[in-house]
Amino acid sequence: MPIATITSKGQVTIPLEVRERLRLKAGDRIDFRIDAKGEVTLASKRVPFEEIQGMLRIRNQKAVSVREMDDAIARAVQQRWKRARRNAK
């Protein structure tokens, strides 16, 4: 069973065996659960991609390609730059 030590700042390094088992990576969030007996369990807070796939799509709206997104971003940057130049004069 893996063991970790708490630092003076209350930090703990999660042992490699546990990180691998939970598939934890830097930046992931974890959920600490405490039951009635005082036992603590860890759970990854990552949501599987399959659960959120298509979540932002609006029904009956054509999907936008990456090229179309890039073009829209470029237009918005150009417009913002032109506004900033006008306001600077």
C-alpha positions as a printed Julia matrix, in Angstrom:
89×3 Matrix{Float64}:
   0.0    0.0     0.0
   1.48   3.38   -1.04
   2.24   5.88    1.73
   2.73   9.67    1.53
   3.89  12.29    4.03
   2.21  15.65    4.64
   4.56  18.65    4.45
   4.49  21.56    6.9
   2.35  23.41    4.32
  -0.22  20.62    4.23
   0.87  19.34    0.83
   1.1   15.7    -0.19
   2.79  14.09   -3.17
   0.45  11.41   -4.48
   2.49   8.23   -5.0
   3.16   7.24   -8.61
   1.23   3.98   -8.22
  -1.91   5.91   -7.22
  -1.47   8.57   -9.95
  -1.13   5.85  -12.57
  -4.13   3.91  -11.29
  -6.33   7.06  -11.32
  -4.7    8.31  -14.54
  -3.9   11.62  -12.84
  -1.79  14.22  -14.61
  -0.48  17.64  -13.6
  -3.38  20.08  -13.35
  -6.03  17.39  -12.77
  -8.47  17.93   -9.93
  -9.16  15.29   -7.32
 -12.11  14.81   -5.03
 -11.53  13.8    -1.39
 -14.45  11.84    0.02
 -14.79  11.18    3.75
 -17.25   8.5     4.87
 -19.04   8.16    8.22
 -16.15   6.07    9.64
 -13.64   8.81    8.78
 -12.07   6.91    5.9
 -10.91   9.03    3.0
 -10.99   8.06   -0.66
  -9.62   9.9    -3.69
 -11.4   10.19   -6.99
 -10.38  11.88  -10.22
 -12.62  14.83  -11.14
 -11.87  14.5   -14.86
 -14.91  13.95  -17.02
 -14.48  11.41  -19.82
 -14.6   13.01  -23.27
 -17.46  10.75  -24.29
 -19.69  12.37  -21.66
 -19.21  15.9   -22.99
 -18.87  15.17  -26.7
 -21.33  17.29  -28.68
 -22.35  19.23  -25.61
 -21.82  22.64  -27.24
 -23.39  21.85  -30.57
 -26.6   23.7   -31.36
 -29.24  21.57  -33.02
 -29.91  22.18  -36.72
 -26.73  24.25  -37.03
 -24.01  23.25  -39.47
 -20.72  22.3   -37.84
 -17.92  24.82  -38.33
 -14.58  23.69  -39.72
 -11.24  24.6   -38.15
 -10.49  26.75  -41.21
 -13.75  28.69  -40.69
 -12.9   29.19  -37.02
  -9.41  30.45  -37.9
 -10.85  32.88  -40.46
 -13.4   34.2   -37.95
 -10.68  34.72  -35.34
  -8.49  36.55  -37.86
 -11.38  38.87  -38.81
 -12.1   39.63  -35.15
  -8.43  40.41  -34.43
  -8.27  42.74  -37.44
 -11.43  44.57  -36.34
 -10.13  44.96  -32.78
  -6.79  46.25  -34.07
  -8.51  48.81  -36.33
 -10.7   50.02  -33.43
  -7.67  50.36  -31.19
  -5.83  52.43  -33.83
  -8.86  54.72  -34.29
  -9.2   55.24  -30.53
  -5.45  55.96  -30.17
  -5.62  58.95  -32.57
